[in-house]
Amino acid sequence: MKGGKRPLPAGEIGAAKTAEPSSEMTPRQVVEELDRYIVGQQNAKRAVAIALRNRVRRLKLSPDMAEEVAPKNIIMIGPTGVGKTEIARRLARLADSPFIKVEASKYTEVGYVGRDVESMVRDLADIAVEMVKAERAREIAPIARAHAEERLLDILLPAPAQPRDAVTLPEAQEQFQRTRAKLCQQLREGLLEDHPVEIEVKQDSFPTFRIFGGGGMEEMDINLRESLGGLFGARRKPRRMAVREAREVLQREEEEKLVDLDAAKREALVRVEQSGIVFIDEIDKIAGRERGTGPDVSREGVQRDLLPLVEGTRVSTKHGMVRTDHVLFIASGAFHVSKPSDLIPELQGRFPIRVELSSLGAPEFVRILTEPKNALLKQYEALLLTEGIELVFTGDAVRAIAELAAEVNRQSENIGARRLHTILEKLLDVVSFEAPEMAERKFTIDADYVRRMLADIVKDQDLSRYIL
């Protein structure tokens, strides 16, 4: 990594504004939007909402001042299954920002076999490039679809050979155009969707080699075709498929031709630098002071490798150099054994905002089951409705499920809201299995059914550890 800062030109600041939330949501609106998916944890929601708003504010500053405003990185402290990851993921979607979730325990100190911390920035750059390419593809989709349609018509009705008689030439051309127009109408009306056609598709004939890069000896995949450019040209092979499939293949090829890949990469790198979000989970696993021996000898080394990224440095990616000075880092961990003060002091100072997330109990589980837009019970009801089964949960059933989940969490390992998944899978085991053959189209689950299906397992602690 190479340190040092350079002033950000005003043009890049302007380009970075493409990553702003379209409505420039206020912190209160961000919290309200997060409330649609995540129950409770208001302090954490407020912290990330303020961080998001500060990014919008920074983009409105003069270039000199904007360069000096550093992001306020966040550490979320709380047990598993309370919403730490979901808060960060939903935040990235609201901001339309490049986002990556990584686990701190997967990285090793430079010099050890494994992934080095710089790879998270390289992966973030890859994600940003794909985001921008997808956006550009959506913008030019109508044009690409029209080009694909023309190519399909050329395949369905090849141009006739030129007649030698000059007198019949205009008549032949007129008849060909009439036939082509009729075929185009049928194609647009969907009358030819199942008609088989033969098209030539690109063939990935060049192998992918693995070489060892410099940083952390990380394996990097390099495509030989990219390395040698268009030296050999693109090989193609004929393939027979239906019109509906051929249209999609041809449209993707047209989109690749129309999208300016270099411009997309430049915009993606600006987005990473100005609005990228890196979520580092399990940061507590690399906390703690080392004694120089044992299997975790590199934990403090990972922290020291992570420090330049969080402080701001340059990372080389296959798309170009990326500065991390303004990337927002959100770290999280349960900190059961260690505590945030066990991190090296320099790293602690780069995470000025610390938010503690509370454990979830039965009241929160009731809300999680029913309130969010993507509530678990709504998901199961929708799944069984595809089989024609109307699944109904009574109010007392919801309370019973929540109470049993909270009890199992108390008796065994507390895994938060994830316990609801295991409880519901066991509860709905019979109806999920028999749904295609059930004569009764409505299935009601009440508290008695919940207790009958789960009470014995919950009482037997040894059994509940295996099943729930």
N, C-alpha and C positions, 0 to 999 in steps of 0.2 A: 504493500500500500504506500501511496505517496501522499504526504500531508500537504498542507498549504491551502489557501483560499484564493479565489479570484473574484473580482466584482462581477455580478451577474448583469449582463446587458439588459437594457430596458425591453428589447425585443423578446428575450427569453421570459422575462416576467410576464409580458403580455401573452406569450404562447402558453404559459403555465395556467392562465386563467381558464383554459378549456377544462381543467379539472375541478372547477368550482361547482358546488351544488347548483343545479339549474335555478332554483328559487332562492338561493342564498338564505337558507333556513336559519332562523334564530336559534340560540341554544335551547330555549323552551320548546320550539317546534321539533328540534332533534330529539329531545327527551320524550316528547309525546309520540314521535314515530317509533322510538325504541320501545316504548311501553306497549306497542301493538304486538311485539314479539317476545318481550322479556319481562318477567314479573319481578317487581321489587328492585333492589340494588340501585336506589336513586342517587346515592353519592357517586357511584361509578359512572352512571349515565351523565350526571352533571359534569364530571371531569372530562369525559371524552367529548361532550357537546361543546364545552368551552375550548378544548384543544382544536376542534374542527372549525369553530368560528374564528379563532385566532389565525388560522391559515388563510381564511378568506380576507381577514383584515390585513394581513401581511401583504397579500397580493395587490392591495390598493395603495401601498406605501411607495415612496420614491425608491428607485433602485438601491441607492446607498443605504437608506434606512432598512429596507427589506432584507438586505444582505446581513445585517447585524442581528436581526430578530431570529433567535433560535427556537426550535420547537420545545415545548415543555413535555418531556417524556414522562410516561406514567408507569407505575408498578401497581398491579392489582393483586391484593393478598386475600386469599380465601380458599376454602376447601373445593374439591372437584365437584363439578356438576351444579354450580350456582350461577353460571352465566357469563364467566369471564371471556371465553372465546367468542360466544355469540354476540356479546356487546361489540367487540372489536370488528367482527365480520359484518355485522349490520351497519356499523359506522362507515366502513369502507364502501359498502353499497350505496349508502346515502350520499357520500361524497363523490361516487364514481371514480374512486382512486385505485391505483394499483395496490394490491394487498397480498401479503403472504403470511402464512402461519408456519412457524418453525418450532422445533423442540430443542431447547438448549442442550439437553443431554445427548443429542445426536452429533454434536460437534466435538472436535478434539483440538488440542493445542498444535500449533504449527510444529512439524517435526514428528508427529505421531500419525499412524495410519488412520485415515478417516476423513471426513469432510471438514474443511476449514470454514471459518465464520464468513469469509467473503462470499462464499457460494450463495448465501441467502440474498445478497444484493444481485448477483448474477441471475438467480431464479426470478427475482422481482422484475428485473429488466425484461426477461423473457415473457413474463405475464403481461407487462405493460405493452410490449410490442403486439402480442396477440389481441389485447383489448383494442388498440388503435386500429389494427388491421380489420377487426370485426366491425368497428364503427364505420370505417371507410367503405367496407363492403356493403353495409346496409345503405349508405348514402348513394352508392352507384348501382344498387341492386336493380332498379328498373331498366337502366341502360344495359347492364349485363344480361338481364333476362331477355331483352329485345334482341341482343346479339345472339344469344343461345337459341332463340326461336328461329332466327334466320338460318343458323347452321342446321337446325333440325329440318327446316323446310328443304334445304339443299340436299340433305340425306334422303328425305322422303320422296322428293321429286327432283332428281338431278337434271341439270340443264340439258336440253336435247342437242344433238349434233347439228351443226349449221348446214342447212340444205344448200346444195350446189346451185339450185335454181333461184336466182335473185328475185323472181316474181313471187314465189311462195314464202320467202323469208319473213316479210312483215306479218303475213297471216299466221305462220308458225309461232312467231314471237307473241302475237296477240293471244293465241290459243293457250300458249304456255303460261302467260300472265293470268289468264282467267282461271286456269286449273290451279295455279299456285295460290290465288286469292281464295278459292273455295277451300283448299287444303288448310290455309292459314286460319280461316274461320272455324273449321272443324277442330283444329288444334287448340284454339283459344276457348272453344266451348267444351273441351275435355272429352271429345268423342274418340280421340286416338290414344288415350292414356295407356292402354294395354297393347297397343300395336308394337311388335318387335322391330327394332332397328339395330344396325351395326355401326358402332362409332369407334374411333381410335382414341385410346386413353393413354396418358403418360405412364411409363413403366419405370419404377424405381429399381434400376438394374445395378446402380453403383453401391458397393458395400459401405457400411459405416465402420470406421476404425476407432479404436479406443487408444488414446495416448494419455500419458501422465503429464498434467500441467505443473507449473511451478509451485503455486500456492497450496500447501498441504498435500501435495501429490494427489490432488483430486482428479478422478477420471473425467475426461471431457470427450464428448462425442463430436467427431468432425466428419461431415459428409464430403466424400471425395468430389462429388459434382460441384459443391460450393467452392472447394479448394481450387479446382481446375477451371472454374467458370463454365463457359459454354463451349469448351474445347471440343467435346465429343458430341454436343447437341443432345436434345432430349429424345430418347428412344420411345416409340409408341407401339402399342399392340392393339389389334382389333378385338372388340368385345361386343357381344350381343346382349341387349337388355331392352326393357320396355321403355316407351317414350317418356313416362313420368320420371324414371330413373335417369335416362339420358339427359333430360332437361336439367336436372340438378348437377350432373357431372359437367355439362357444358357451361352452365352458369358459373360454377366455381372456377373453371378455367378462364372465363371472360373476366371475372372479378380479379383474378391474379394479374391479368394483363392491364386492367384499368387502375389498380391500386398502385400508387407510387411507394414502393417499399422503402426507399431511402428516406423519403419525407415522413413516412409512418414511424420509422425508427428514431428519427430526430425528435419527433413529437413525443414518442414514448419515453425517451430518456429525460426530456424536460418534465414530463409527468412524474416520473420516478423521483427526480431531484426535488420537485416542488410540492408534490402531494402524496408520495409513496408512504405506505404504512406497513411496518414490520411488526408482527405480533410474535413475541418470543415466549413460548410456554415453558413451564417447568424450569424457570430460572433458579428456583430454590435448589434444584439438583446440582447446580455448579457452585452454590454458595458454600462457605466454610473455609477455614484456614487449613492449609496443607502442612503435613509433617515430612514430606519428601519421600514417603513410601506408600505402598498399597496401590490398589487398582485405580484409585481416583486421583492419582498424582497430578493429572493435567487439569483439574477443575479450575484452579486459580489461573492457570495458563490460558484457558478458554476465556475467562473474564478479561484478562489483559489483552487478548486478541480482539475481543468484542469492543473494548474501550475506544480504539480509534474510529471504528464505524459509528459509534454513538456520538463521539465528539465531532466528527466530520472529517472525511478523507476522500480520496479518489479510488475507485475500484474499476479495474479493467474488465469489461464484458465483451462478448463477441459482437455487440451492437455499438460499442464505443465506451468512453470513460463516463462513469457516473459519480457525481459528488453526493455524499450522504449528509451534508451539513444541515439540510432541512427535511430529511426523512423523519417521520414520526415513529418512534419506537415505543411499543406498549409491551411491557413484560408482565408475566403473571406467574404465580406459584402458590402452593398451599402453605409452605413454610411451617410444616409440622415439626420437623427436626431442627432446621436452621431458622434464621430470622434475617430480615433485610440488612441488618447491621453486620451480618457475616460476609456480605459482599465486600469487595475491595473498596476502600473509601472513594477512589477516583470514579468508580462506576456508580456508586451510590449518589454522588453529586450530579450525575448526568440523568438521574431519574428523580426530579424534584417533587413530583406529585405522587403521593402514595394513597391508595384507596383500599379500605378493608371491606370486603364483601361478606355479608352475613350468611350463616347457614340457613337452610330451608327447612321448614316444619310443615305440619299438616295444613295449616291455613294457606301457606304459599302453594302447596301442592294442589289444593282445590282450584286456586286461581290459574295455575299452570295448565291444568287439565281442561279448563273451560274458556278462559278469557282471551289468550293470544289469537292472532289471526290464523296461525298454524297450529292451534292447540292439538294435543295428542288425540283426544277423543274425537275431534273433528276429522282427523286423519283416518282413524280406524272406521268411523262411520262412512266416510267416502270410499274407502277400500271395499267394504262389504256391500256398499250400494251397487258396485259394479257387478255383483253376483245377484242383484235383485233383493238383497236382504236389508231391511230397515232396522238398523241397530239403534236402540234407545237406552241411554243411561239415566236412571232416576237420580234425583238429588242426593238421596241417602246412599246410593251406590258410589257416587263421586266422593262423598265424605269418607265412606268406608275404605275406598282405594287409597285416598290420601293418608288416612290414619295408619293403614297397614304399611304403606311405604315408609312413613316416618318411623314406625316401630322397628321395621327391619333395619333401617339406617342406624337406629340407636343400638340395636342388639349386635350388629356386625359392623362392617366398614361403612362409613358414611360417604356415599357416592352421589349425594344430592339428588337432583331431578332425574338423573339417569336411572335411578331405581324404579321410576314409574314405567320405563320401557320394559324392564324385566317383569314387573308386576302385571302389566297389561297383556304381555305375550302369554304368560301362564294363565291369566284369567280368560282370555279369548281363544285358548288353544282348541277347545271343542268346536265352537262355532266357526272358527276359521277353517278347520279341517272339513266339517260337514256342510258348509255353506252351499256348495254347488248342488247338493242332493236334498236340501231341506225343503219340506213342503210348506212350512210356515214362513211367510215372507216378512214377518215382524218379530224381532227378538229383543225382549226387554231384559235388561240387567238391573237388578235391585240389590240392596244391601245383603239380603239373605243369600243370594246367588254368589256374591263376592266372598262372603265369609265361608260358604260351603266349599268354594273352590280353593281358597287360600288359607283359611284359618289353621288347618292342621300343619301346613308347611311353615307358617309363621311361628307357631308354638314350638316346633322342633327346631331349635337353633342350628343344630348340625345340618339338618336337611335344608334349611333356608339358606345356609351359606353356599350350598351347591346349586340350588334351583333359583333362588331369588337374589 
